[in-house]
């Protein structure tokens, strides 16, 4: 009989983390474990650990390992990547054992994590899969979203928009927004052809604390805050342009903010 190998665990692990032995417990232990879980979560909220998952306050803080999820009903959905089938999936998140808030969500598998990189001084970012061969999240002119390219181009550029409620919208090079759409059979999928930001286009984003602090340090070195892509949804108009800079092989997307009454010329 051929030896059977145990399936590889996809549980998210960090460098230096020690493996824990599993143990069986009964109903009495369930209560104790739930209480202990709550205590650990509250301690973690005050913990300055570099690996702690936190919400970015500004769009420029979105960098490094990134967890993107949507407050869908009845269960939140996170944007994941299935390396086996080489496709994006909307993974339904399980309920928290201690009944915590949706804001307490953190990734539990490497498939739920994307790696965010940005061009220095640019408002645009690239989102690369955290598992598999490292493919970039892209959107074509028809709004079809995929992650099957190893090279970056204009279709792999996203502009994260910080919303007033702490959520984030992602705008592509075609001035359209990433959103969740229901297709035939009730299946949910990602699309990139939405003209406005509604409930389906709003996502919660979490990054690791060390990258948030890194962004703060960069701002301090520059003597002030960077140009922040943010949205005053009632009074801001969006203008998008693409410029090819010398020495770069791809277009950079520039997002300009124009307040009502501001002069039209630059």
URBELZI-V180677 format. One record per pair of residues at least 24 apart in sequence whose ideal C-beta (glycine too) atoms are under 8 Angstrom apart, sorted by the first residue. I is the first residue (numbers start at 1). J is the second residue. Records with the same first field share a line. If there is no record, write none. Layout:
I: J + J
//
This chain:
10: 109 + 110 + 111 + 131
11: 108 + 109
12: 107 + 108 + 109 + 110 + 112 + 113
14: 51
33: 97
34: 97 + 98
37: 97 + 98
38: 98 + 100
41: 98 + 100 + 104
48: 209
49: 209
50: 208 + 209 + 210 + 213
51: 208 + 209 + 210
52: 208 + 209
53: 106 + 107 + 206 + 207 + 208 + 209
54: 206 + 207 + 208 + 209 + 212
55: 103 + 166 + 204 + 205 + 206 + 207
56: 162 + 168 + 205 + 206 + 207 + 212 + 215
57: 162 + 212
58: 162 + 215 + 225 + 226 + 228 + 230
59: 123 + 159 + 160 + 161 + 162 + 168 + 228 + 229 + 230
60: 123 + 215 + 219 + 226 + 228 + 229
61: 207 + 211 + 212 + 215 + 216
62: 116 + 125 + 160 + 168 + 205 + 207
63: 116 + 117 + 118 + 125 + 207 + 211 + 214 + 215
64: 115 + 116 + 207 + 208 + 210 + 211 + 214
65: 113 + 114 + 115 + 116 + 130 + 207 + 208 + 211
66: 113 + 114 + 115 + 116 + 127 + 205 + 206 + 207
67: 105 + 106 + 107 + 112 + 113 + 114 + 205 + 206 + 207
68: 114 + 168 + 203 + 204 + 205
69: 93 + 105 + 203 + 204 + 206
70: 180 + 200 + 202 + 203 + 204
71: 102 + 202 + 204
72: 180 + 188
76: 102 + 105
77: 180 + 188
78: 105 + 107 + 112
79: 112 + 114 + 190 + 203
80: 109 + 111 + 112
81: 111 + 114 + 129 + 130 + 131 + 132 + 135 + 147
82: 111
83: 111 + 129 + 131 + 132 + 133
86: 132 + 135 + 148
87: 146 + 147
88: 137 + 145 + 146 + 147 + 190
90: 180 + 188 + 189 + 190
102: 204
103: 204
105: 204 + 206
106: 206
107: 206
116: 207
119: 248 + 252
122: 252 + 253
123: 159 + 227 + 229 + 253 + 254 + 255
124: 157 + 158 + 159 + 252 + 253
125: 157 + 158 + 159 + 160
126: 152 + 156 + 157 + 158
127: 156 + 158
139: 172 + 173 + 174 + 176 + 178 + 192
141: 174
142: 193
143: 176 + 191 + 192 + 193 + 194
144: 191 + 192
145: 178 + 189 + 190 + 191 + 192
152: 250
153: 250 + 251
154: 242 + 250 + 251 + 253
157: 250 + 251 + 252 + 253
159: 229 + 253 + 255
160: 205 + 229
161: 197 + 229 + 230 + 231
162: 228 + 229 + 230 + 231
163: 197 + 202 + 230 + 231 + 233
164: 231 + 232 + 233
165: 202
166: 204
167: 202 + 203 + 204 + 205
168: 202 + 203 + 204 + 205
169: 197 + 201 + 202 + 203 + 231
170: 203
171: 238 + 240 + 255
173: 240 + 242 + 251 + 253
175: 238 + 240
177: 201
178: 203
197: 231 + 233
229: 255
235: 259 + 260
//
